[in-house]
Amino acid sequence: MGIVLGLIIGAVVGGLAYGYRTVGQAAFGAVAGVAGSAAIMAGLGFCMFADDAESTEGVLGLALAGAVGWMFAAGARAAFAQSGDGDGGGGFGESEIRTGAYRLGWWWPWVLLSPTLIILIFFLYWPAIQTFRLSTKLTRLGAPRVGERCLANFSELLVTDPALVAALPLAAIGVIWGMALWNNRAAPGTVAAAIARALQPLGIVVLLLALYFVFEGDNGGFRQIYVNTLIVSVGTVALSMIFGLALAYLTFRRVRGITVYRTLLIWPYAISPPIAGILFFMIFNATGGILAALAERWGFDFPDYTQDASLARFTIILASVWKLLGYNLLFFLAGLQTVPRDQIEAAAIDGANAWNRFRLIVLPALGPISFFLLITNLTYSFFDVYGTIDFLTRGAPAGATSVAIYEIIRVGVDNGDLGRGAAQSVVLFLAVIALTAWQFKQSEGRISYGGA
C-alpha cells in the first residue's frame, strides 16, 4: 500500500512540477514523477514500508518519494525547455545561439574541463553521495561492522506522531503555494498585489513554525538545535549586513586617513573563526577576561556568559558579526562605487533628504551585492561558526549554543556515531538548499542588475 501511495504522490507532484497547461504535459510530468519516486524507493529497497519499519519512517518515505518525483519532473521540464521542446516548439538546439563552432571537435571543451570535473567528482559529488548513503546506516567510527537503518536516523529527529509529521509541513506548503498563486494572479499595481507581496514571507514563517513542532523536543531532541541555529543565523546575518552597510557608507566618504580606517575595518576578515573565538574568550571570560578585569577595578560584577543562554548566544553572534564585518564592508564599498551620483545629486536638488536618497537610490542600487552577501553570510552562519563556538562555549550552557553544524561534529566525530551525524548533515544540507532556492525565487523582479 505504501509503495502504491508513493507512486501516486510522485505522479501528482510530477504533473504539477512539469506543468498542466495541456494533458500531454501533465501526463509526461506524471510519468517523470513516477520514475523518480520508484527510483528512490527501489534504491532504498522499499525499506520504509517494511513490516518492522516505524510509521514515521513511512511518512518520511512518502515525502522523499514526492520530493524526488518533483525533481525528476522539474529536471525534465528544464531539459526540454532548453532544447526548444518545452512548449511544443522545434527540435533540439533550435533555441541555441549558433555563432561559432569548435574546430577541434565537440569533445575539446570537455577535455579542457576535465581537471575541474575530476576534482568536483572526487572531492564534492562522491563524498556527498556517500554522506546520503551513510545516513541510512548504523555504524560507529572505527568499527568495521555496518547495519542498515533505512530512515530511522532521520525519524529519530522527529516527534513520534506520524500524523503531526505529515500534517504540519503539508499545511505550511499549502500556505506557501497559496501565497504564490495569490501573488501571481493579483493584478499589478492593485491593493491586492501589494498585500500579496507583503504577505509572501508569511509562508516561510509558517514553515519554520511547522518544523519547530515537528522536530523532537524532549531531552536530547533536535528542536533545541533547530532553535539555536535559527537564532544564531538570523542574528549573525542581520547584524553583520546592517553594520557592514553602515560602516561602508561612512567610510565611503573622502576624509583624511580613510585608507587606514578601511584597512583596520577589513582586517578581521583575515582571521579564522577559531581565532575569533579565542579573542572573544579573552575579552568576555568572567574569570580572567579583559572586561572582567575592568569591571572588577570599577567595582562591578561581570556576568559569566557561559552560565546564561541569552548571553552565550549573544557572544557567539557578536564574534561572528565581528568576523564577517570586514567581508561585508569590502563588498558594500565596491557596490557604493556603482551607485549613480547624478541620480543622488538630482534627488538632492529636488529636496530629498539624506534618508530618502539612501532608501530610494542607494539601497536599490546595492540590491545585487546585498543578495550575494545574504547568501554568503547565511552559508557562514550555518557552517563556519563551529570554530567560534568550540572555543567560546563548547555548546554551553546546557546545549544553548549547540547549532546544527556543532551538533553534527559532536555526534558524528566526538561520539563516533557516523550514521546519525550523516543524517543531521543531510538535514542541514537540504535546509540550506531550500532556503537558498526560496531566496532566489523571492528575488525575482526585485533585484535589478542594470540595463534597461
C-alpha positions as CSV (number, residue, x, y, z in Angstrom):
1,M,0.0,0.0,0.0
2,G,2.8,2.4,0.8
3,I,4.6,1.8,-2.5
4,V,1.4,2.5,-4.4
5,L,0.8,5.7,-2.4
6,G,4.4,6.8,-3.1
7,L,3.9,6.3,-6.8
8,I,0.6,8.2,-6.8
9,I,2.3,11.1,-4.9
10,G,5.1,11.1,-7.4
11,A,2.6,11.3,-10.3
12,V,0.7,14.2,-8.8
13,V,3.7,16.3,-7.9
14,G,5.4,15.4,-11.2
15,G,2.4,16.7,-13.1
16,L,2.4,19.9,-11.1
17,A,6.1,20.4,-11.5
18,Y,6.2,19.9,-15.2
19,G,3.1,22.0,-15.9
20,Y,-0.5,21.2,-16.6
21,R,-1.4,23.6,-19.5
22,T,-2.1,20.5,-21.7
23,V,-3.0,16.9,-21.0
24,G,0.2,15.8,-22.7
25,Q,2.4,17.9,-20.4
26,A,0.7,16.8,-17.3
27,A,0.9,13.1,-18.4
28,F,4.6,13.4,-19.2
29,G,5.3,15.1,-15.9
30,A,3.4,12.4,-14.1
31,V,5.5,9.7,-15.8
32,A,8.7,11.5,-14.8
33,G,7.4,11.9,-11.2
34,V,6.6,8.2,-11.0
35,A,10.0,7.3,-12.4
36,G,11.7,9.4,-9.7
37,S,9.6,8.1,-6.9
38,A,10.1,4.5,-8.0
39,A,13.9,5.1,-8.3
40,I,14.4,6.4,-4.8
41,M,12.1,3.8,-3.2
42,A,13.8,1.0,-5.1
43,G,17.2,2.4,-4.2
44,L,16.4,2.1,-0.5
45,G,14.9,-1.4,-1.1
46,F,11.4,-0.2,-0.1
47,C,12.6,-0.4,3.5
48,M,10.5,2.5,4.7
49,F,7.4,0.4,4.0
50,A,8.7,-2.9,5.6
51,D,6.6,-4.5,8.4
52,D,9.2,-3.7,11.1
53,A,9.5,0.0,10.0
54,E,8.2,2.7,12.2
55,S,5.2,4.7,11.0
56,T,7.3,7.9,10.9
57,E,9.7,6.2,8.5
58,G,6.7,5.6,6.2
59,V,5.8,9.3,6.3
60,L,9.4,10.2,5.5
61,G,9.5,7.7,2.7
62,L,6.4,9.2,1.1
63,A,7.8,12.7,1.4
64,L,11.1,11.5,-0.1
65,A,9.2,9.9,-3.0
66,G,7.3,13.1,-3.7
67,A,10.5,15.2,-3.5
68,V,12.5,13.1,-5.9
69,G,9.5,12.8,-8.2
70,W,9.2,16.6,-8.3
71,M,12.9,16.9,-9.0
72,F,12.7,14.4,-11.9
73,A,9.7,16.2,-13.5
74,A,11.3,19.7,-12.9
75,G,14.6,18.4,-14.5
76,A,12.7,17.0,-17.5
77,R,10.9,20.3,-17.9
78,A,14.1,22.3,-17.8
79,A,15.8,19.9,-20.3
80,F,13.0,20.1,-22.8
81,A,12.7,23.9,-22.4
82,Q,16.4,24.3,-23.1
83,S,16.1,22.1,-26.2
84,G,13.2,24.1,-27.5
85,D,10.6,21.4,-26.9
86,G,9.2,22.8,-23.7
87,D,6.2,24.5,-25.3
88,G,5.9,22.1,-28.2
89,G,8.4,24.0,-30.3
90,G,11.1,22.9,-32.7
91,G,13.8,20.3,-32.4
92,F,16.8,20.0,-30.2
93,G,19.1,23.0,-30.3
94,E,16.8,25.4,-32.2
95,S,16.8,27.8,-29.2
96,E,20.6,27.9,-29.0
97,I,22.6,30.8,-30.4
98,R,24.9,29.4,-33.0
99,T,27.6,32.0,-33.6
100,G,30.5,29.7,-34.0
101,A,31.9,26.1,-33.6
102,Y,34.8,24.3,-32.1
103,R,37.1,23.4,-35.0
104,L,38.8,20.8,-32.9
105,G,35.6,18.9,-32.2
106,W,32.8,18.9,-29.7
107,W,34.8,16.9,-27.2
108,W,37.6,19.5,-26.9
109,P,35.7,21.6,-24.3
110,W,35.2,18.5,-22.1
111,V,39.0,17.9,-22.3
112,L,39.6,21.4,-21.0
113,L,37.0,21.0,-18.3
114,S,38.2,17.5,-17.2
115,P,40.6,18.6,-14.4
116,T,37.9,20.6,-12.8
117,L,35.3,17.9,-13.3
118,I,37.6,15.3,-11.8
119,I,38.2,17.4,-8.7
120,L,34.5,18.1,-8.3
121,I,33.6,14.4,-8.7
122,F,36.1,13.0,-6.2
123,F,36.1,15.8,-3.6
124,L,32.5,17.1,-3.8
125,Y,29.9,14.9,-5.5
126,W,31.2,11.5,-4.4
127,P,31.5,12.5,-0.8
128,A,28.0,14.0,-0.9
129,I,26.6,10.7,-2.3
130,Q,28.5,8.7,0.4
131,T,27.0,11.0,3.1
132,F,23.5,10.3,1.8
133,R,24.3,6.6,1.8
134,L,25.9,6.7,5.3
135,S,22.8,8.4,6.7
136,T,20.8,5.2,6.2
137,K,23.4,3.1,8.1
138,L,24.2,2.2,11.7
139,T,28.0,2.5,12.0
140,R,30.5,3.6,14.6
141,L,33.7,5.4,13.9
142,G,36.5,2.8,13.7
143,A,34.0,-0.1,13.8
144,P,34.1,-2.5,10.8
145,R,30.5,-3.7,11.0
146,V,27.7,-1.7,9.4
147,G,24.0,-2.2,9.8
148,E,21.0,-1.0,7.8
149,R,18.7,1.6,9.5
150,C,16.7,2.8,6.5
151,L,15.3,6.2,7.5
152,A,15.5,5.6,11.3
153,N,18.4,8.1,11.7
154,F,16.0,10.7,10.3
155,S,12.9,9.7,12.1
156,E,14.7,9.9,15.5
157,L,14.9,13.7,14.9
158,L,11.1,14.0,14.7
159,V,8.2,13.6,17.0
160,T,6.7,10.1,17.2
161,D,3.3,11.1,16.0
162,P,3.2,10.4,12.2
163,A,0.0,12.5,11.7
164,L,1.8,15.5,13.1
165,V,4.8,14.9,10.9
166,A,2.7,14.7,7.8
167,A,0.1,17.4,8.5
168,L,2.2,20.4,9.7
169,P,4.6,20.5,6.7
170,L,1.8,19.9,4.3
171,A,-0.2,22.8,5.8
172,A,2.9,25.1,5.6
173,I,3.5,24.1,1.9
174,G,-0.2,24.8,1.2
175,V,0.2,28.3,2.7
176,I,3.3,29.0,0.6
177,W,1.6,27.7,-2.5
178,G,-1.5,29.8,-1.8
179,M,0.6,32.9,-1.3
180,A,2.4,32.3,-4.6
181,L,-0.8,31.8,-6.5
182,W,-2.3,35.0,-5.0
183,N,0.8,36.9,-5.9
184,N,0.9,35.6,-9.5
185,R,-2.8,36.2,-10.2
186,A,-3.2,39.6,-8.5
187,A,-3.2,42.5,-11.0
188,P,0.0,44.5,-10.8
189,G,-0.4,47.9,-9.1
190,T,-3.6,46.9,-7.2
191,V,-4.0,46.8,-3.4
192,A,-4.4,43.0,-3.6
193,A,-1.0,42.8,-5.3
194,A,0.6,44.9,-2.7
195,I,-0.9,42.8,0.1
196,A,0.1,39.6,-1.6
197,R,3.7,40.8,-2.0
198,A,3.9,42.0,1.7
199,L,2.5,38.6,3.0
200,Q,4.8,36.4,0.9
201,P,7.3,36.0,3.7
202,L,4.4,34.6,5.8
203,G,4.8,31.3,4.1
204,I,8.4,30.8,5.2
205,V,7.4,31.8,8.8
206,V,4.6,29.2,8.8
207,L,7.1,26.6,7.6
208,L,9.6,27.4,10.3
209,L,6.9,27.1,12.9
210,A,5.8,23.8,11.5
211,L,9.3,22.4,11.6
212,Y,9.6,23.6,15.2
213,F,6.7,21.4,16.3
214,V,7.8,18.5,14.0
215,F,11.3,18.2,15.5
216,E,11.7,16.2,18.7
217,G,11.6,18.4,21.7
218,D,12.3,16.0,24.6
219,N,15.7,15.7,26.3
220,G,18.3,15.3,23.7
221,G,15.8,16.3,21.0
222,F,16.6,18.2,17.8
223,R,14.2,21.0,18.5
224,Q,16.7,23.0,20.6
225,I,19.4,22.6,18.0
226,Y,16.9,23.9,15.4
227,V,16.1,27.0,17.6
228,N,19.8,27.7,18.3
229,T,20.6,27.5,14.6
230,L,17.8,30.0,13.7
231,I,18.7,32.5,16.5
232,V,22.5,32.5,15.7
233,S,22.0,32.5,11.9
234,V,19.4,35.3,11.8
235,G,21.3,37.4,14.4
236,T,24.6,37.0,12.6
237,V,23.3,37.7,9.1
238,A,21.1,40.7,10.1
239,L,23.6,42.5,12.3
240,S,26.7,41.8,10.1
241,M,24.9,43.2,7.0
242,I,23.4,46.2,8.7
243,F,26.6,47.2,10.4
244,G,28.6,46.4,7.3
245,L,26.5,48.6,5.2
246,A,26.5,51.4,7.8
247,L,30.3,51.3,8.1
248,A,30.7,51.1,4.3
249,Y,28.5,54.2,3.9
250,L,30.5,56.1,6.5
251,T,34.0,55.1,5.2
252,F,33.0,55.8,1.6
253,R,33.3,59.5,2.3
254,R,36.6,61.1,1.4
255,V,38.3,62.1,4.6
256,R,42.0,62.2,5.6
257,G,43.3,58.8,6.5
258,I,40.3,56.9,5.2
259,T,42.6,54.2,3.7
260,V,43.9,53.3,7.2
261,Y,40.4,53.2,8.6
262,R,39.2,50.9,5.8
263,T,42.2,48.6,6.3
264,L,41.6,48.3,10.0
265,L,37.9,47.5,9.5
266,I,38.6,44.9,6.8
267,W,41.3,43.2,8.9
268,P,39.1,40.9,11.0
269,Y,38.1,39.0,7.8
270,A,41.6,37.7,7.6
271,I,41.2,36.0,11.0
272,S,39.9,32.4,11.1
273,P,36.7,31.6,13.1
274,P,38.7,29.7,15.9
275,I,41.0,32.7,16.4
276,A,37.9,35.0,16.6
277,G,36.6,32.6,19.3
278,I,39.9,32.8,21.2
279,L,39.9,36.6,21.0
280,F,36.4,37.0,22.3
281,F,37.1,34.4,25.0
282,M,40.0,36.6,26.2
283,I,37.6,39.6,26.2
284,F,34.5,38.2,27.8
285,N,35.8,35.4,30.1
286,A,34.3,36.0,33.5
287,T,37.4,34.9,35.5
288,G,40.4,36.3,33.5
289,G,39.0,38.3,30.6
290,I,39.8,41.9,29.8
291,L,36.2,43.2,30.5
292,A,36.0,41.2,33.8
293,A,39.3,42.8,35.0
294,L,38.0,46.3,34.1
295,A,34.6,45.6,35.8
296,E,36.4,44.4,39.0
297,R,38.5,47.5,39.1
298,W,35.4,49.7,38.8
299,G,33.5,47.6,41.4
300,F,31.1,45.8,39.2
301,D,30.4,42.0,38.9
302,F,30.9,40.9,35.3
303,P,28.4,38.3,34.2
304,D,29.5,34.8,33.1
305,Y,28.2,34.3,29.6
306,T,28.7,30.5,29.9
307,Q,26.0,30.4,32.6
308,D,23.3,32.3,30.7
309,A,21.8,31.1,27.4
310,S,20.9,34.5,26.1
311,L,24.4,36.0,26.9
312,A,26.1,32.9,25.4
313,R,24.2,33.2,22.1
314,F,24.8,37.0,22.0
315,T,28.5,36.4,22.5
316,I,28.6,33.9,19.6
317,I,26.6,36.3,17.4
318,L,28.9,39.2,18.3
319,A,32.1,37.2,17.5
320,S,30.6,36.1,14.2
321,V,29.4,39.6,13.3
322,W,32.9,41.0,14.0
323,K,34.4,38.2,11.8
324,L,32.1,39.0,8.9
325,L,32.1,42.8,9.2
326,G,35.2,43.3,7.0
327,Y,33.9,40.9,4.3
328,N,30.6,42.8,4.1
329,L,32.3,46.1,4.2
330,L,34.6,45.3,1.3
331,F,31.7,44.3,-1.0
332,F,29.4,47.2,0.1
333,L,32.3,49.6,-0.6
334,A,32.6,48.1,-4.1
335,G,28.8,48.4,-4.6
336,L,28.7,52.0,-3.5
337,Q,31.1,52.9,-6.3
338,T,28.5,51.8,-8.8
339,V,25.7,54.0,-7.4
340,P,24.9,56.7,-10.0
341,R,25.9,60.0,-8.5
342,D,23.8,62.0,-10.9
343,Q,20.6,60.5,-9.5
344,I,21.7,61.3,-6.0
345,E,22.5,64.9,-7.0
346,A,19.2,65.2,-8.8
347,A,17.3,63.9,-5.8
348,A,19.1,66.4,-3.5
349,I,18.2,69.3,-5.9
350,D,14.6,68.1,-5.8
351,G,14.6,68.4,-2.0
352,A,15.0,64.7,-1.0
353,N,16.7,64.4,2.4
354,A,19.7,62.1,3.1
355,W,17.5,59.2,4.4
356,N,15.2,59.3,1.3
357,R,18.2,59.4,-1.0
358,F,19.7,56.4,0.8
359,R,16.4,54.5,0.8
360,L,15.2,55.2,-2.7
361,I,18.5,55.3,-4.7
362,V,21.4,53.7,-2.8
363,L,19.6,50.6,-1.4
364,P,18.1,49.6,-4.8
365,A,21.4,50.0,-6.5
366,L,23.0,47.7,-3.9
367,G,20.4,45.0,-4.5
368,P,22.7,42.5,-6.3
369,I,25.5,43.0,-3.8
370,S,23.1,42.6,-0.9
371,F,21.6,39.4,-2.3
372,F,25.1,37.9,-2.8
373,L,26.1,38.9,0.7
374,L,22.9,37.4,2.1
375,I,23.7,34.0,0.6
376,T,27.4,34.0,1.7
377,N,26.6,35.3,5.2
378,L,24.0,32.5,5.6
379,T,26.5,30.0,4.5
380,Y,29.0,31.3,7.1
381,S,26.4,31.3,9.9
382,F,25.3,27.7,9.1
383,F,28.8,26.1,8.6
384,D,31.7,28.3,9.7
385,V,30.6,29.1,13.2
386,Y,31.8,25.8,14.6
387,G,35.3,27.0,15.4
388,T,34.0,30.1,17.2
389,I,31.5,28.1,19.3
390,D,34.1,25.4,20.1
391,F,36.5,27.9,21.6
392,L,33.9,30.2,23.2
393,T,31.2,28.0,24.7
394,R,31.5,24.4,23.5
395,G,27.8,24.3,23.3
396,A,27.2,25.6,26.8
397,P,25.2,26.3,28.8
398,A,23.2,23.1,28.6
399,G,23.4,23.0,24.8
400,A,22.0,26.5,24.3
401,T,24.7,27.4,21.8
402,S,24.9,24.0,20.1
403,V,23.9,24.8,16.5
404,A,23.4,22.3,13.7
405,I,27.0,22.1,12.5
406,Y,28.3,21.8,16.0
407,E,25.9,19.0,16.8
408,I,26.8,17.2,13.6
409,I,30.5,17.1,14.5
410,R,29.8,16.3,18.2
411,V,27.6,13.3,17.2
412,G,29.5,12.1,14.2
413,V,33.1,12.7,15.2
414,D,33.3,13.1,19.0
415,N,30.7,10.4,19.8
416,G,31.7,8.4,16.7
417,D,28.1,7.8,15.5
418,L,28.6,8.3,11.8
419,G,25.1,7.4,10.7
420,R,23.3,9.9,13.0
421,G,25.9,12.6,12.2
422,A,25.4,12.0,8.4
423,A,21.6,12.1,8.8
424,Q,21.8,15.5,10.6
425,S,24.3,16.8,7.9
426,V,21.8,15.8,5.2
427,V,19.0,17.7,7.0
428,L,21.3,20.8,7.2
429,F,22.2,20.4,3.6
430,L,18.6,20.2,2.5
431,A,17.7,23.2,4.6
432,V,20.4,25.3,3.1
433,I,19.4,24.3,-0.5
434,A,15.7,25.0,0.2
435,L,16.4,28.4,1.8
436,T,18.7,29.4,-1.0
437,A,16.1,28.4,-3.6
438,W,13.5,30.4,-1.8
439,Q,15.7,33.4,-1.7
440,F,16.4,33.2,-5.4
441,K,12.6,32.9,-6.0
442,Q,11.8,35.9,-3.8
443,S,14.5,38.0,-5.5
444,E,12.9,37.6,-8.9
445,G,11.7,41.0,-10.1
446,R,13.1,42.8,-7.0
447,I,16.8,43.0,-7.9
448,S,18.0,44.9,-10.9
449,Y,21.4,44.1,-12.4
450,G,21.5,47.1,-14.6
451,G,20.4,47.6,-18.1
452,A,17.0,48.9,-19.2
